[in-house]
Amino acid sequence: MQTERVLIGDLKKHSGKEVTIAGWVDVRRDHGKLIFFDLRDRSGKVQVVALPNHAEAHKLAGDARAEWVLQVKGKVNARPEKMVNKDEANGALELEALEIIVLSAAKELPFEQSAELNLDTYLDYLPLTLRTPRAQAIFKVQAVIIAAFREFLTSQGFTEFQSPKLIGEDAEGGANTFEVEYFGHKAHLATSPQLYKQIMVGALERVFSTSNVYRAEKHSTSRHLNEYTSLDFEMGFIADHTDVMETETGFLQLMAQRLRETCAAEFALLKSDIPTVPEKIPSLKLREAQKIIKEEYGVDCINEPDLEPQHERWLCEYAAKKFGSDFIFITHFPLAKRPFYTMEDDADPGYAKGFDLLFRGIEITTGAQRIHEYDALVAALARKGLNPEKFAFYLQAFKYGMPPHGGIGLGLERLTAKLLGLENVKEATLFPRDLNRIDILLSK
């Protein structure tokens, strides 16, 4: 655009002046000869009024419909006292349109932007529904989570790296992967950056990544995705898995602080609360947690190798009641149910030096100390029925010296959904991929 554009969020600085703004029409309201419409851009929204004495602007305002993209030159005026809206950032001012340029006319919308939609319809029209205040709030919060992850880990001496998405062998041993034809060979889409972040500990000691990962699991639930964003870190020279838990706690504390500083309006819109992260998140061994479930909720799951979704909900309920915490670590799962690289606790044979972090009824993180000695790692592969030769590239890091280390993988979309009280993780996912959908429903 030729004229310098002023952001709508900055209009208060230009009271009484002529400015040029640009954005999308939200709604239009005709009041006799006066035409009002709300125009929005990335910074906010403002009411524009078109008066008959500016004939061309008045005509174009009358033609405009929801989602038309307009450039408007106008004068920033105070609203009449009776028209002031104290609930809006620009509720005390309006823009008198002097000139309107149509940058793009929109087709008729399939529904009102404020309409209540079922999830499939919302996702079918995602290029449009992402423009709603609710969707924008969700993904602003998500952006702040990622920024806080980077900020905290960088402050702790971690280096970000980008992990490959095409791999020759899966970090979990090849199960539930998407196979890809690769120049006459078979490759997989990565289910985790795990092997690569361990290799990187040998180079940079403390590393993190924000990677898309892929799981070929035939789930169709409110908590599963086939492509999601995994926030991972791995750190060397740890004493045990509790060092990893402390580092994750530090990130969560900074995340909550940044959300309070920048996203209070978004949480209010979604009617959710920003959690308080305790100085030390409560922790229970799996067997302790299972005893609590039996005693508090009357269900005997003692000696089960893992937690069911209902168990996770109960334990979060218990943590909130007993410890006043939305978060709880569950440690020491059976080693047989954990990946091959997980360290056994010598003081608790058969159980892993690892943990899940539960938050508001769901597991959002899996973490552990890893095996760092070459011979022990080769033996662990063999115990899982995996061929060490297929992991030869990865094993080099351990053959040539690795410190004790550990890390986590945290599901960004699950965390976002639980922070904002969303019923389905797909609402917290940009362009979700699941059993039934890649942008459009596969059944179509």
LINLIN-V730094 format. One record per pair of residues at least 6 apart in sequence whose C-alpha atoms are under 6 Angstrom apart, sorted by sequence separation. I is the first residue (numbers start at 1). J is the second residue. D is the distance in Angstrom with one decimal. If there is no record, write none. Layout:
# LINLIN-V730094
I,J,D  I,J,D
This chain:
# LINLIN-V730094
39,45,5.5  52,58,5.7  85,91,4.3  180,186,5.9  294,300,5.0  319,325,5.6  320,326,5.6  345,351,5.9  357,363,5.7  358,364,5.9  426,432,5.9  436,442,5.5  29,36,5.0  39,46,5.5  51,58,5.9  84,91,5.4  180,187,5.0  344,351,5.8  345,352,5.5  357,364,5.9  28,36,5.7  29,37,5.9  38,46,5.5  50,58,5.1  84,92,4.9  179,187,5.8  180,188,5.5  344,352,4.5  345,353,5.3  357,365,5.0  417,425,5.6  28,37,4.1  38,47,4.4  179,188,4.6  343,352,5.8  344,353,5.7  356,365,5.5  27,37,5.5  37,47,5.8  38,48,5.9  178,188,5.5  343,353,5.6  356,366,4.5  27,38,5.7  37,48,5.3  178,189,5.5  215,226,4.9  290,301,5.9  355,366,5.9  414,425,5.8  417,428,5.5  26,38,5.3  36,48,5.6  214,226,5.5  290,302,5.2  355,367,5.3  25,38,5.8  26,39,5.8  36,49,4.5  79,92,5.4  214,227,4.6  354,367,5.6  6,20,5.9  25,39,4.6  35,49,5.7  78,92,6.0  79,93,4.7  213,227,5.6  354,368,3.7  5,20,5.3  6,21,5.3  24,39,5.4  35,50,5.2  78,93,4.3  79,94,5.8  213,228,5.6  335,350,5.5  353,368,5.7  413,428,5.3  5,21,5.4  23,39,5.9  24,40,5.3  77,93,5.6  212,228,5.5  334,350,6.0  335,351,4.8  353,369,5.7  413,429,5.9  23,40,5.2  34,51,5.5  77,94,5.5  212,229,4.4  334,351,4.5  335,352,5.0  23,41,4.8  76,94,6.0  211,229,5.5  333,351,5.6  76,95,4.7  168,187,4.9  211,230,5.4  332,351,5.2  333,352,5.7  75,95,5.4  167,187,5.7  210,230,5.8  332,352,4.9  74,95,5.7  75,96,5.1  167,188,5.3  192,213,5.7  210,231,4.8  332,353,5.9  74,96,5.1  166,188,5.8  191,213,4.9  332,354,5.8  74,97,4.4  166,189,5.0  167,190,6.0  190,213,5.6  191,214,4.8  209,232,5.3  331,354,5.6  74,98,4.8  165,189,5.6  166,190,6.0  171,195,6.0  190,214,5.9  191,215,5.7  208,232,5.4  253,277,5.5  331,355,4.1  374,398,4.9  73,98,5.6  165,190,5.0  208,233,4.0  330,355,5.3  374,399,5.3  73,99,5.0  207,233,5.7  330,356,5.3  343,369,5.6  72,99,5.8  207,234,5.5  329,356,5.8  343,370,4.9  72,100,4.6  206,234,5.9  329,357,4.5  342,370,4.7  343,371,4.9  71,100,5.8  206,235,4.4  328,357,5.8  341,370,5.4  342,371,5.8  71,101,5.1  163,193,5.8  205,235,6.0  328,358,5.4  341,371,5.4  372,402,5.7  70,101,5.7  205,236,5.1  327,358,5.7  70,102,4.7  327,359,4.7  372,404,5.6  70,103,5.3  326,359,5.7  9,43,4.8  69,103,5.3  326,360,5.8  8,43,6.0  9,44,5.1  69,104,4.9  370,405,5.9  8,44,5.6  68,104,5.8  369,405,5.8  370,406,5.2  68,105,4.7  369,406,4.0  68,106,5.0  177,215,5.7  178,216,5.6  368,406,5.5  27,66,5.5  67,106,5.8  176,215,5.8  177,216,5.0  368,407,5.9  26,66,5.3  176,216,4.7  340,380,5.5  367,407,5.5  25,66,5.0  176,217,5.7  340,381,5.7  367,408,4.0  25,67,4.9  57,99,5.1  366,408,5.7  24,67,5.1  25,68,5.5  57,100,5.2  366,409,5.6  24,68,5.6  46,90,5.9  286,330,5.7  316,360,5.8  365,409,5.7  24,69,4.6  283,328,5.7  285,330,5.5  286,331,5.7  316,361,5.3  365,410,4.4  23,69,5.5  48,94,5.7  282,328,5.2  283,329,4.5  284,330,5.0  285,331,4.6  286,332,5.9  364,410,5.7  23,70,5.7  47,94,5.1  48,95,4.7  49,96,5.1  50,97,5.2  160,207,5.6  281,328,6.0  283,330,5.8  285,332,5.5  286,333,6.0  364,411,5.7  22,70,5.6  48,96,5.9  49,97,6.0  158,206,4.6  159,207,4.7  160,208,4.8  161,209,5.5  313,361,3.8  22,71,4.2  158,207,4.8  160,209,5.5  312,361,5.3  21,71,5.8  312,362,5.7  21,72,5.4  20,72,5.5  20,73,4.2  19,73,5.7  19,74,5.7  18,74,5.4  18,75,4.3  17,75,5.5  17,76,5.7  16,76,5.1  15,76,5.2  16,77,5.6  152,251,5.7  148,255,5.2  145,255,5.9  241,353,5.8  241,368,5.4  241,369,4.8  137,266,5.0  240,369,6.0  272,420,5.3  244,407,5.9  237,403,5.5  238,404,5.7  172,339,5.9  236,403,5.8  237,404,5.1  238,405,5.5  236,404,5.8  237,405,5.7  236,405,4.2  235,405,5.4  235,406,5.6  234,406,5.5  234,407,4.1  233,407,5.3  233,408,5.7  232,408,5.5  232,409,4.5  231,409,5.6  230,409,5.9  231,410,4.9  230,410,5.4  230,411,5.0  229,412,5.5  199,397,5.6  202,402,5.8  222,424,4.5  223,425,5.4  222,425,5.8  227,433,5.7  226,433,5.6  226,434,5.0  225,434,5.2  218,435,6.0
